[in-house]
Amino acid sequence: MAKTQPHVDVVMIGLGWTNSIMGMELTEEGLNVLALERGPDQDTVPEFAYPKMADELTYGVRYQLMQRPAKSTVTVRHGVRDSALPYRSLGSFLPGNGVGGAGTHWNGHTWRPQPQELRLKSYVEETFGADIIPDDMTIQDFGVSYDELEPHFDFFEKVAGIAGKAGNLNGEIQAGGNPFEGWRSDEYPMPPMARTLNDSMFRDVAKAQGLHPFPLPAANASEAYTNPYGMQLAPCNYCGFCERYGCLNGSKSSPQTCVLGALKRRENFSYRANCEVMKVELAEDGKTATGVTYIDENGDEVFQPADLVIMGAYSLHNVHLLLLSGIGEPYNPISGDGVVGKNYAYQMNGGATLYFQDKAFNPFIGAGANGETLNDFGVEQIDFAREGFIGGSYFNAAMTNGQPIRNMPLPGGAPQWGAEWKEAVQQTYGHTMTIGSHGSNMAYRDCYLDLDPTYTDDHGRPLMRMTFDWKDNDVRMTQFMKQKIDTLSRALAPDDYKLSFKDFDSHYDVRPYQTTHNVGGAIMGSDPSTSVLNRYLQSWDVHNVFVMGASAFPQNLQYNPTGLVGALTYWAAKAIREQYLKNPGPLVQA
Amino acid sequence: MSAKLENASRRDFIKGSLMMIPAVTVGSGVSLTAAADEPPPNLADYTPTFFDAEEWQFVMAACDRLIPSDGAGPGALETNVPIFIDKQMEGKFGHAADWYMKGPFTEDASPLFGYQSSLTPREVYRKGIAATRRHCQDALGEDFRGLDAAGQDRVLTQLEQGALEFDEVSASQFFAFLLQNTKEGYFADPIHGGNKHMAAWKFIGFPGARAAYREWVDQHDRAYPLGPVSLTGERG
């Protein structure tokens, strides 16, 4: 028999970006808020302190800050007829572990979507006609507009302390920013990061080709900064240990550096680390949640009663918990019925590695997000009917780090070992830069999440099963980008370069790191028959359950998700504070 | 002395000293809390914890081919890479402690699905070394370490390409671990047992754990002038 903890007003599952924000918002209403975090507690000091963080093997290669597949993983297959196999060791994506979640170990690329990406299906139908959407493509609108979210993008950027240059202030195009972005009510709170050699080379060649380069919006502080919560960021020192690491310098925006210090001071907030939620418990009628059951740090089962449940675990875990808790109807790809697990999507990326014998890039001098980017081939810039695909991409010349175990690009034909490998390493290290394409990934009828019939976790619960593969539409998109990056690469006149893009015979490969932008599965929308959540991220089926995070995206953006995840969290918090608490019930009538 | 001669004599010295198995155990080697003034062990004096004496000779001979001492820059043996690998076998990596290791296992799965073997990395090493040594004896009439450099390279290439088929272990998986761990030991912080005196970092120009470059970030196209530091404060 599970022991029962005293009742709280709000129980939050996970303590990363979304629930740190939700904690601030809901404690301001005087509610008693408790967060349950599956992983350990961790903070800038002592866990991320110098020098131990500057250890590529432990953190970069052995994934010390990441979820252990031994504790939690998924199974993967390419198609509905295949048997899925467990994602036994980490590769393609790296969910975070512990307080701060993936917000501790990210690079900090912080974008807003282009406005039409939030109403993608309507935009495509209105602009190009419904018949250009392939039969198996299941794209949808988010159900919330850019204009509605703009104040929340702005506030999230101020909380996270984003360094960048506006390109569109209230409709006025600004020199040096992204002319293709949606309107902004304010400038970024900090100026862009310092420029590196690769940045400058990319900027100059892009400008010469009539393109519009601008600094990547960075969650790395370019100067000393105090955010609206009174939290302080130190100027980034370009240490070169950003992605996969906690920030040793207090410069990378994270739940720890931007929110948790302020939240932990509030008497009506508490959190328990090493507490893994097993399921959300429902009342007998299945229409409301009564709380959650979790396993505490001693291995004991505990029931935590609460009036409101906020799911803010990693996107994949949110979907897993919905499936395990019986909230919403599981999606069936054959009939097309059901919603939970529907529209899992990823990110279609590619890139070029350029080798310059006579250039010293000093790659170890880098920050997670100090790149130069361009968005001339964005979702809103491409004629989908003419090009034959739906989607878009931004290009990025970044220099995040020079850690040598993982960042040792060699010219084509170089051997993998032996004396010639050693010679190639010496000749190449420090002489390469990259140009990446970071692209959208559409949703498809047979790309989805459900419970695996075979594999289980330590608690005997079924693992979640990911059914996913690359589709021709998205390969056509990335092949389009390949031609553009080939042109830019040639114009830079390197001694050697190589292109790496998915092709029509490419299948999803779980081994090489691609991105931790797993989206969908608990998607938001306007219709309960095609979405799990309404436009306020509230479950259509269980009104006191709200689900944060990129699991709400109906398909993936061309951008990194965190900017939209942050804005959607503030948007949902506003709806809870201004509407739900006064009159608990569905905020949108089905 | 020409560079070529210097390399040749250095190489012979290292190989000669390593082929003698030390009679006395000198402890487990590098401490993870080693102070900067505590020198790393000599490879010749190190007694492996995981590998037995024959396995150890194989690991050293193979590492010496994967990152040889020839040419510019240190080799795997001068940087204590075998010590790194031995330590990894005893740690979480060797035991696959963080990996999902529940069955059923599909050993012949497409490589696109990543690691699908029921064997832990240390089991892969143990079985892979034994099978490779048996192959060398059976097919070539010589232990692996008795082959000349070209002969060893041929065997390693066969492992890499999966041209050898072993009953109990995947040859290419064994090679993949061996190569991955050799490069890790070469480039990881010395605290993990390899990269002795940060020699691999000095060779390529990586400043290690310095991690503070604010005054250098906008000095474009100028080689960074300072040598590396390690997690324990050693300066190179």
Interface residues (C-beta under 8 A of the other chain):
Chain A: Y50 P51 K52 A54 D55 E56 L57 V61 R62 Y63 R68 P69 A70 T73 V76 H78 S83 L85 P86 Y87 R88 S89 G91 A194 R195 T196 L197 S200 P235 C236 N237 Y238 C239 G240 F241 L248 K359 A360 N362 F364 I365 N370 G402 Q403 P404 I405 M408 Q416 W417 G418 A419 W421 K422 E423 V425 Q426 Y429 G430 T454 Y455 T456 H507 Y508 D509 V510 R511
Chain B: R65 L66 I67 P68 D70 G71 A72 G73 G75 K92 F93 A96 A97 D98 W99 Y100 M101 K102 P104 T106 A109 P111 L112 F113 G114 Y115 Q116 D153 L156 E160 L179 T182 K183 E184 F187 A188 D189 I191 H192 A200 W201 F203 I204 G205 F206 P207 G208 A209 R210 A211 A212 Y213 R214 W216 V217 D218 H220 D221 R222 A223 Y224 L231 G233
